[in-house]
Amino acid sequence: MKKVAFIFARGGSKGLPGKNMKLFSGKPLIAHTIIKAIESNLFSDIVVSTDCEEIAKTSLEYGASVPFMRPSNLAGDTTDEWICWQHAVKNYLKDIDLFITLPCTSPLRNYKTIEKMIDCYTSNNFDAVLGITKSNHSPNFNIVVKNDEGIVQIMNQSKKQINRRQDAEECYMITTYAYITSPDYITSSNSLFDGKIRGFEVPRDESVDIDDQYDFDIASYIYSKNNEYKN
């Protein structure tokens, strides 16, 4: 089975400018995902989709392939990621059995967990498998929406009264750990959740998603602590 890992990394970022190239423990952030993906020996190819020449050059230096550049109209803040996946499938021009995305903003992932996620996908009849973690927040209890006057209401008011988080339905957050699916599902669907999607619970300390400086600092701290334990 030909398993291809795709890393989608555009040049722009509002939350943390230049985050994909920002030095994380001495290397560009994107390099960590490339290096670990290569070391895992799970993938036939590791492909970077980017609109940025600097990211493309760095990706090649660390061992990824960049068989195409992403057009600027697919690299904006409001661009639908699903369309970028479709663009990648169309332009890769090689056979793919399994399409795995590894967002480089999640540098703490464990590839033994990725292997388990792949097994979950290939052993069952799911359209996709993605990483999730338990959430301390619930739209039935402590997530609110705010109107123009600043008045807040519980997002999804339950028919039964909920006075404790423990009484609310258990909720999960989608992580950027990994997404596993097939090229056929990507090209035939309009969005990820059109089909039967399996959530695969992953450890919280492995699934920090770097979106801003706060996330970056947390991920850096966990990464350094993990290396201390190894040494």
N, C-alpha and C positions, 0 to 999 in steps of 0.2 A: 504493500500500500504506500503510495507516494504522499507523504505528509509535508506540506509546505507552510512555513511560518511567515506571516506578513506583519511588518512593523510599519504603522502609519504615523508619520512624523512630519508635520508641516513646519514651515519656518516661523510663522507668527504665533504669538500667544499673549493674551491680555493679562491673565492671572499672574503669570511669571514669565516675563519677556525672555525669549531665547532659551526656554527651559530644556528643550531636547538636547541642546549643546552645552548646557550649564554643567560645570565640573561637579561631579558627585563622587566623593572619595577618590579624587585625582584623575578621573576619566570623564569624558562627556557622558551625560545621562544615557543617551541612546546606546553607547558602547556596552554598558552592563547587560542589557537585554541581548544584544548580538553575541557577546562572548559566552554568556550562560546558555544561550540557545545552541550554539555550536558545540559547547562542551557536553551538552545533554545527549547528543547523538540521536535525537528523536526525529530530526527533520531532514528531508531530502534537499531542501533549499531554504535559505532565510532571505526574504525579499524585503527591501525597504521602499515604501512609496512616499515620495516627498516632492515638494515644489522647490526646495532649497538646495542650491549647488553645494553649499558648505556641508549640509547634512549628508548629501549623497557622497561627497568625497570622503568624509569621516567614516561613513558606513562601509564603503569599499575597503578602507584601510583596516577596519576591524574584522573583515571577512564576510560581510553580507554581500548580496548582489543587488544591483539597482538597474534592472533591465529596461526601465522606462521612467520618465519624470511625470509627476502629477501636474496637470494644468492648473494655472492660478485660479480659475473659476471653481476648482474643487479643493481650494485650500483656505477658504475664508472661515471666520468665526461661526458663521451660521450654516456652513455646509453640512449636509446630511452625511454622516459617516457611512451609511449604507450605500450611498451612491459611490463613495470612494472604494468600497469593497467591490462593487460591480465593475468599476473602472479597472481595478487590479486584476480581477478574473479575466476580463476581456483582453487586457494588454500583456498578461504574463506569457501567453502563446506557448505554454507547455501543459502537459497533462497534470492534473491535480486530482487526487482522490479525497484528501482531507485539507480543508482550509482552516488554519489556526491563526488568529490574530493575537499578537503579544504587544499590547501598548507599552511603550518604553517608559511611561510615567509610573510603572509599577515594578521597580527594580528589586523588590524583596521576595519575589515569587520563588517557589521551590519547584524544580522541574520533575521531582518525583510526584508531586501533586498534579502537575500537568499531564504526566503519564497516566495517572489514575483517571483524570478527566477524559483523556483520549479513549481509554478502555471503556469508560461509561458511555461514550458516544457510539463506539463501534460495536458494543455488545447489546445495544438497545435500538429501538426505533424512534429516536428523537430527531427533530430537524436541526437542533443546535443544543450545545451545552455551554453554560457560562458560569463563572464564579460568583458566589454570593457569600455574605457574612451576616450574622445576626445583628439586628439593629436595636439600639436602646430607645429609639423613637418610633412612634406609631401615629398614623394619620387619624386614628380613633381616640387618641389620648393626649399627645403632646406635640403634634404638628398642627400649626394654625395657618390660616390665610388671613390677609389683612386688606381692608378696603381703603379707599382714598382718605377716609377720615381717621385712619389708624385703628379702627375697630377690628378685633380679631375674633375668629370663630374656629372651632375644631374643623380640620379639613374634611373628615368623613365622620359625621356625628352618628354614633351607634344607637340602635333602638334601645339597647339596654344601657343603664348608667354605668360608666367606668370611672372609678375613683383612684385606681392604682394602675401603673403601667403593666404590672403582672397580670391584671385582669383583661388586658387588651389582647387581641389576636396577635400572635407572634409574627413579627415582620422581619424582612431581610433586605439588605442593600445589595444592589448589583455592584460588583467590583470591576476593576480593569485588569484582573488577574490573567484571564484568557477567554477567548470565544472560539468555539470549535463547531464547524458546520461543513457543508459541502458546497462546491461551486454551483451545482444545479439549484440548490435552495436559494442561494444568493441571486442568481440571475432570474429565477422564476417568481420571486417574492418582492413585495414593495417595502417591507421592513422586517426587522429581526423577529418581532413577535407575531408574525402572520401564522406561524406554525406551532408545533409542539416543542416547547423549550424547557429543557431540564436545568434546574439550578443545582449547582454542585458546591456544597459548603466548603469554604477554604479558611485557614487560620487568619484571624484578624491582623496579627502582626506581620503576615506575609503579603497583605493586600492593601497597603497604604498607596493611595493614588495621588501623585504629585500634581496639584493644580495651582498652588500658590506657595509663597515663601514659608508659610506655617507648615504646610504638608512636607515641603522639602526638608525643613529642619527636623521634623519628626522622623522622616525616613532616614535621614543621615544619622540620627541618634541610634535608631534601631539597628541600622547597618553596622555602625561602629561597635555596638554592644555584641552583636552576633559574632563579629570577627574576634572580639576579645575572648569570648567563650571558646572559640575554635582554637585560639592560641594558648 
